[in-house]
C-alpha cells in the first residue's frame, strides 16, 4: 500500500510539472522511480509514460515546431543513443543515482545563473547527441535541451513544440534500444498501464496551476524541487 501511494504521488506530481513547464516529467519521475524499481524498470516506465505525454500534447502545438532544429537534434541523437545504452549497461545503481544527482544540481545552478549560449548548427548536433546519451542511459533527455533553449532565449512556443517533437522520436528509439539490449518485463508494462489515469489527472491539474500561478514563483519552486531532488539522489548514492 505504501509503495503504491508513493508511485501515485510520483506520477501525478511529475505530470503536473510536465504540463506546467513542458520539461519536468522525466526529471521528476526518474530519480524517485529508482526508489521503487530496478534501474531498467524505472527508466523504461519513465520512457513509456513520457512518450505517451508527448503524444497527448504535441497535436495542440505542432505548428510551432522548428523542423530545421528538430532535424539537427535527431541526427545528433543517433550518435548518442548507442553510447547511452553502453553507459547504462556498465553502471551500477549508486553510480546512476550519483550521476543523475550531479546532473540535476549542475543544471539548476546554470539555469539560476541564466547562462547565455549562442545557437549554432554544430551546437544543435551536440545537444541532440547529449540528449540521446542521457535518454538511453538514464531516461532523461530534457536537461541539455532545457539549458540550451534557455541560454539561447528561444521563444517559449517553439521551445515547447520542438522539444516535444524531439521527445517523440528519442523516447521511441530509446525504448526500442532498451528492450533490445536489456529486455523488458511484465512489471514495467503493468505499472505503465496503471499510471495512465494518473498522467491524465496530473496534466489536467498542471494546466489549471499554470493559469493561476505566477511564472516567476513557479520557476523558483521548480529550482527548489530540482535542487532537493539532486541532493536526495546524492545522499542515496552515498548512503
C-alpha positions, 0 to 999 in steps of 0.5 A: 500500500505504501509503495503504491501511494508513493508511485501515485504521488510520483506520477501525478506530481511529475505530470503536473510539472510536465504540463506546467513547464513542458520539461519536468516529467522525466526529471521528476519521475526518474530519480524517485522511480529508482526508489521503487524499481530496478534501474531498467524498470524505472527508466523504461516506465519513465520512457513509456509514460513520457512518450505517451505525454508527448503524444497527448500534447504535441497535436495542440502545438505542432505548428510551432515546431522548428523542423530545421532544429528538430532535424539537427537534434535527431541526427545528433541523437543517433550518435548518442543513443548507442553510447547511452545504452553502453553507459547504462549497461556498465553502471551500477545503481549508486553510480546512476543515482550519483550521476543523475544527482550531479546532473540535476544540481549542475543544471539548476545552478546554470539555469539560476545563473541564466547562462547565455549560449549562442545557437549554432548548427554544430551546437544543435548536433551536440545537444541532440547527441547529449540528449540521446546519451542521457535518454538511453542511459538514464531516461532523461533527455530534457536537461541539455535541451532545457539549458540550451533553449534557455541560454539561447532565449528561444521563444517559449512556443517553439521551445515547447513544440520542438522539444516535444517533437524531439521527445517523440522520436528519442523516447521511441528509439530509446525504448526500442534500444532498451528492450533490445539490449536489456529486455523488458518485463511484465512489471514495467508494462503493468505499472505503465498501464496503471499510471495512465489515469494518473498522467491524465489527472496530473496534466489536467491539474498542471494546466489549471496551476499554470493559469493561476500561478505566477511564472516567476514563483513557479520557476523558483519552486521548480529550482527548489524541487530540482535542487532537493531532488539532486541532493536526495539522489546524492545522499542515496548514492552515498548512503 
